[in-house]
Amino acid sequence: MTIREGVNEMRYIMTNTTLNLYRRGLQEVEEVERLEVTLAEDEIAYCGSVGDAGPSTSILGPSSSILGSSASVLGPSTS
């Protein structure tokens, strides 16, 4: 291999490396943009579903209790 061939090969390698890095950078930017759009769509959908439920919708009312007011965790007192 001559010096000229070695220099040409190095130019080829450097150019390909630069172009590959540039292409990967563009792919990452495109992926980030897609993720941002998806995140925004999900946030809009979530806010819409929370807004549809409204503040008055709940599984238990504000005065409801699963155990009731007379229930005890340890059971009735024996003293």
C-alpha positions as CSV (number, residue, x, y, z in Angstrom):
1,M,0.0,0.0,0.0
2,T,1.4,3.4,-0.9
3,I,1.1,6.5,1.1
4,R,-1.4,7.9,-1.3
5,E,-3.7,4.8,-1.0
6,G,-3.4,5.0,2.8
7,V,-4.4,8.7,2.8
8,N,-7.3,7.9,0.5
9,E,-8.4,5.1,2.8
10,M,-8.2,7.3,5.9
11,R,-10.3,10.0,4.1
12,Y,-12.9,7.3,3.2
13,I,-13.0,6.1,6.8
14,M,-13.3,9.6,8.3
15,T,-16.0,10.5,5.8
16,N,-18.0,7.4,6.5
17,T,-17.6,7.8,10.3
18,T,-18.8,11.4,10.1
19,L,-21.8,10.5,7.9
20,N,-22.8,7.6,10.1
21,L,-22.6,9.8,13.2
22,Y,-24.7,12.4,11.5
23,R,-27.3,9.9,10.4
24,R,-27.5,8.4,13.9
25,G,-27.9,11.9,15.3
26,L,-30.8,12.6,12.9
27,Q,-32.4,9.2,13.9
28,E,-32.2,10.1,17.6
29,V,-33.7,13.5,16.9
30,E,-36.6,11.9,15.0
31,E,-37.1,9.4,17.8
32,V,-37.1,12.2,20.5
33,E,-39.7,14.1,18.4
34,R,-41.9,11.0,18.1
35,L,-41.7,10.4,21.8
36,E,-42.5,14.1,22.6
37,V,-45.6,13.8,20.3
38,T,-46.7,10.6,22.0
39,L,-46.2,12.0,25.4
40,A,-48.2,15.1,24.5
41,E,-51.0,12.9,23.1
42,D,-51.0,10.7,26.2
43,E,-51.1,13.7,28.5
44,I,-54.0,15.2,26.6
45,A,-55.8,11.8,26.8
46,Y,-55.1,11.5,30.5
47,C,-56.3,15.0,31.3
48,G,-59.4,14.4,29.2
49,S,-60.2,11.2,31.1
50,V,-59.6,12.8,34.5
51,G,-61.8,15.8,33.4
52,D,-64.5,13.3,32.3
53,A,-64.6,11.7,35.7
54,G,-65.2,14.9,37.5
55,P,-64.7,15.7,41.2
56,S,-68.0,14.1,42.2
57,T,-67.1,10.7,41.0
58,S,-65.6,8.4,43.6
59,I,-65.7,4.8,44.7
60,L,-66.5,5.7,48.3
61,G,-68.4,8.9,49.2
62,P,-66.7,11.4,51.4
63,S,-68.5,10.0,54.5
64,S,-68.2,6.3,53.6
65,S,-65.8,3.9,55.3
66,I,-64.9,0.4,54.3
67,L,-65.0,-0.8,57.9
68,G,-67.7,1.5,59.3
69,S,-67.4,3.6,62.4
70,S,-67.8,0.7,65.0
71,A,-65.3,-1.7,63.4
72,S,-62.1,-2.4,65.2
73,V,-58.9,-3.8,63.8
74,L,-58.2,-6.0,66.9
75,G,-61.8,-7.0,67.4
76,P,-64.2,-6.2,70.3
77,S,-62.6,-5.3,73.6
78,T,-62.7,-8.0,76.4
79,S,-61.8,-5.9,79.4
